[in-house]
Amino acid sequence: MIGSSSARLDPAPRCSACAEVQGGVVAPGGVIFDNGLWFVSHHTGRFTDPGELIVKARRHCESLSELTREEAESLGPVLRSAVQTLERVVPAERIYAVSFNERIRHLHFLLLPRTAQMPRGHVLSDLYRRGRNLLRRFGLARNPTADERADAATRIRQQWTS
């Protein structure tokens, strides 16, 4: 198993992604792709639409920063191939690639096709952003200044590692 000093080598207790990688949970249609580092299958949720895929790190880790060099270098091509394939198979206007890792603390990316019948944008995050922006616009919540955003960008640039 591939590991890094900051990531767990063993599956996390009750991690549903690890359970699927180990074969304890079988997604509809089974494994779509597995290169030994990344595992792709259909979303296992009861209310998901056809073509909603999940790209999971085969090894249990919880952050992009925990990836080994090999895992990181293979992630882009895996995501690209998965999206290209979805675009050929599912009649979607867009394929969203998102990674929240909140409910399931295992690094994974949801690939969510948006069909013409669905509203544009990620509805929940759009609602949050629009609500936050309204509160800021009316002075009910503090709006960060351009200088604060520039300072954050400067600090990020200074800390950037290749």
Secondary structure, DSSP 8 states (H G I E B T S, - for coil): ----TTS-SS--TT-HHHHHHTTSS--TT-EEEE-SSEEEEE---TT--TT-EEEEESS--SSGGG--HHHHHHHHHHHHHHHHHHHHHS--SEEEEE---SSS-S-EEEEEEE-TTS-SS-HHHHHHHHHHHHHHHTTSS----HHHHHHHHHHHHHH---
